[in-house]
Amino acid sequence: MMSQTSEAVIEPYTLLRASLSLFKKAPTELENQQLRQAQRQARNEYEIETRVLNSAEAVSVMVSDQELARAFAEVRDRFDDDEAFDAALAANQLSEESLKSALSRQCKVNSVLEKVASRAPKVNEVEVGIFYHSHPEKFRVPEQRVARHILISINPDYPENTREMAKQRIDEIAETLKRKPHKFANLALKHSECPTAFNGGELGTVVEGKLYPELSEALFKLKENEISAAVETEIGFHLIQCTKIMHAETLSLKKATPKIKQLMQERYRRNCQRTWLASLPAIKS
């Protein structure tokens, strides 16, 4: 265990952030080894933040009351009521005032880093073109299908859901759909034992392999608006309808440009911040 003296220098909110980031748990819930790791990260983060706040760029940066209020409200709104919020503060050695102080510090650090990132060069069209032609795999869109289904589950504990009865029920629905395919959504709402029944059996847009293998195979053999025969999976029998087919394509440079610009610009911004952080003087002990 680390000494009480060394633990005391760690700012509680920074430790809480590090703990949640690393383990998705509060510091009080961590094992000793996890706590030491969170403490190391918290010290490193606090030191970096202090270097940021000691920089020339930080001198002109101010945190408004409105910005602080928004940050505080964002934290507060994660809790059901004041009692739960106050209990969480106490458990993490925080008060409302110390939390606001820590949030103000964090807001200022973020503003300084944003100020530095704004110096990053703008991505130009030549760079976009080079990226596009160098990474063609990133712009291939697989075939997608919009589908809906009806499920009759198999459960031997219920007479109407034995395998034999489930198959009989799905076949009866299939016969109705042969005569009235436009009734698929209504029949899903009436008969399907999947939560999607409330939306007419809608599965949304899917790519091959997203559904149960048997269901996916059946779906990707259908024509648009065609309905499959009964398909059996580990949970029961399905009827699936393909309502729309979106064929595989490679995005054109024009379509891909906004995505490429966003990706590259964010990379330039991060690099700009890293270079600037590395140039900051160390804190004198």
Rosetta blueprint (number, residue, H / E / L):
1 M L
2 M L
3 S L
4 Q H
5 T H
6 S H
7 E H
8 A H
9 V L
10 I L
11 E L
12 P H
13 Y H
14 T H
15 L H
16 L H
17 R H
18 A H
19 S H
20 L H
21 S H
22 L H
23 F H
24 K L
25 K L
26 A L
27 P H
28 T H
29 E H
30 L L
31 E L
32 N H
33 Q H
34 Q H
35 L H
36 R H
37 Q H
38 A H
39 Q H
40 R H
41 Q H
42 A H
43 R H
44 N H
45 E H
46 Y H
47 E H
48 I H
49 E H
50 T H
51 R H
52 V H
53 L H
54 N L
55 S L
56 A H
57 E H
58 A H
59 V L
60 S L
61 V L
62 M L
63 V L
64 S L
65 D H
66 Q H
67 E H
68 L H
69 A H
70 R H
71 A H
72 F H
73 A H
74 E H
75 V H
76 R H
77 D L
78 R L
79 F L
80 D L
81 D L
82 D H
83 E H
84 A H
85 F H
86 D H
87 A H
88 A H
89 L H
90 A H
91 A H
92 N L
93 Q L
94 L L
95 S L
96 E H
97 E H
98 S H
99 L H
100 K H
101 S H
102 A H
103 L H
104 S H
105 R H
106 Q H
107 C H
108 K H
109 V H
110 N H
111 S H
112 V H
113 L H
114 E H
115 K H
116 V H
117 A H
118 S L
119 R L
120 A L
121 P L
122 K L
123 V L
124 N L
125 E H
126 V H
127 E H
128 V H
129 G H
130 I H
131 F H
132 Y H
133 H H
134 S H
135 H L
136 P H
137 E H
138 K H
139 F H
140 R E
141 V E
142 P L
143 E L
144 Q E
145 R E
146 V E
147 A E
148 R E
149 H E
150 I E
151 L E
152 I E
153 S E
154 I L
155 N L
156 P L
157 D L
158 Y L
159 P H
160 E H
161 N H
162 T L
163 R H
164 E H
165 M H
166 A H
167 K H
168 Q H
169 R H
170 I H
171 D H
172 E H
173 I H
174 A H
175 E H
176 T H
177 L H
178 K H
179 R H
180 K L
181 P H
182 H H
183 K H
184 F H
185 A H
186 N H
187 L H
188 A H
189 L H
190 K H
191 H H
192 S L
193 E L
194 C L
195 P H
196 T H
197 A H
198 F H
199 N H
200 G L
201 G L
202 E E
203 L E
204 G E
205 T E
206 V E
207 V E
208 E L
209 G L
210 K L
211 L L
212 Y L
213 P H
214 E H
215 L H
216 S H
217 E H
218 A H
219 L H
220 F L
221 K L
222 L L
223 K L
224 E L
225 N L
226 E L
227 I E
228 S L
229 A L
230 A L
231 V E
232 E E
233 T E
234 E L
235 I L
236 G E
237 F E
238 H E
239 L E
240 I E
241 Q E
242 C E
243 T E
244 K E
245 I E
246 M E
247 H L
248 A L
249 E E
250 T E
251 L L
252 S L
253 L H
254 K H
255 K H
256 A H
257 T H
258 P H
259 K H
260 I H
261 K H
262 Q H
263 L H
264 M H
265 Q H
266 E H
267 R H
268 Y H
269 R H
270 R H
271 N H
272 C H
273 Q H
274 R H
275 T H
276 W H
277 L H
278 A H
279 S H
280 L L
281 P L
282 A L
283 I L
284 K L
285 S L
